[in-house]
Amino acid sequence: MVAIGRQFGFSAGATASHTALTGLTNLELTMTSLIARFVKNESGATAIEYGLIAALIGVAIIGALRATGTKLNGTFTNVQNQL
């Protein structure tokens, strides 16, 4: 368990006196620290925001191309009928 904690940047940390004072074990301290780091990490939220912006831009482009395509199809049909 300690090796896993060290792999993720946690120290073995809690001593017997620390456990007696706080009531937390090494595992609880490790989990508390992991949750605190997860809550502070905003890189995933930023990536999601960029993904949503890209999706919105894509939807706008598709809408614009569909409108342009419909008008262009009407123009070519008109030219074909006049020939």
Secondary structure, 3 states (H helix, E strand, C coil): CHHHHHHCCCCCCCCHHHHHHHCCCHHHHHHHHHHHHHHHCCHHHHHHHHHHHHHHHHHHHHHHHHHHHHHHHHHHHHHHHHC
